[in-house]
Amino acid sequence: MRKQASVNGSSVGTLARGLDVLELFASASPELSQKEISGALGLPMPTVHRLVALLTERGWLERDQASRRLRLGLQSARLVPALLAGMRLPELARPHLSRLAVDVHETVNLATLEGAEIVYLVSESGDRLLTPQVSVGMRLPAHCTALGKCLLAQLPNELARTALGEEPYEKRTDMTLTSWKRLESDLAEIRAHGVAVSEEEYELGLLSIAVPVRWVDGPGSAAINVSLPSGRASESFRLELTERLLATAAEIGGRP
């Protein structure tokens, strides 16, 4: 168990300076050197060094091994589920997802990323008898689901790889991408086209299409999807689903 720091002027001052450092990555640049942090905040280099060492140790910052520049670490991403809950994204998204489920007759889901897993926040059922069963709070592996790959693609490669953990990743079917090398190229395609597809990567006979939801004027911190049996996923229906998902995601994100 970590020791609790006493709440005194020194600890509060250190906390304030640490928060100032983190805020710089939102207001100044996604990558910064220690010298740039020192200049922007007017802090001595030894102080910056101590702050950066602590923030890196706790996972709030990480250092690029090649450039030695700093960027936000995975610990920041772990706050996203709490942030979304606080901003009531599930409640705001639900009517849009419900309308889409009625229109396409398939179940529509909203999820976010926690480490190597996705967590379902909303699931609105269509009227099909044969449909994947999903419950709010359910967790699935990110590397082999459309929602997971869609969310991983919104992260820099280094953070995505760190989130997934050690290779090889769990093999669910013969189609599952179990190495970072194979998954990395898939994520690049998702970033380029804005759509993620998982076809029998999680379960045989199951197809899923997912798109990111832009939230809080930032990168995709949530995603929506439709999963259905491959037998119902004709080429024309896939195109229709993709268009409807993109339109729904834009509505949730408040974009025209």
Secondary structure, 3 states (H helix, E strand, C coil): CCCCCCCCHHHHHHHHHHHHHHHHHHHCCCCECHHHHHHHHCCCHHHHHHHHHHHHHCCCEEECCCCCCEEECHHHHCCHHHHHHHCCHHHHHHHHHHHHHHHHCCCEEEEEEECCEEEEEEEECCCCCCCCCCCCCCEEECCCCHHHHHHHCCCCHHHHHHHHCCCCCCCCCCCCCCCHHHHHHHHHHHHHHCCEEEECCCCCCEEEEEEEEECCCCCEEEEEEEEEEHHHCCHHHHHHHHHHHHHHHHHHCCCC
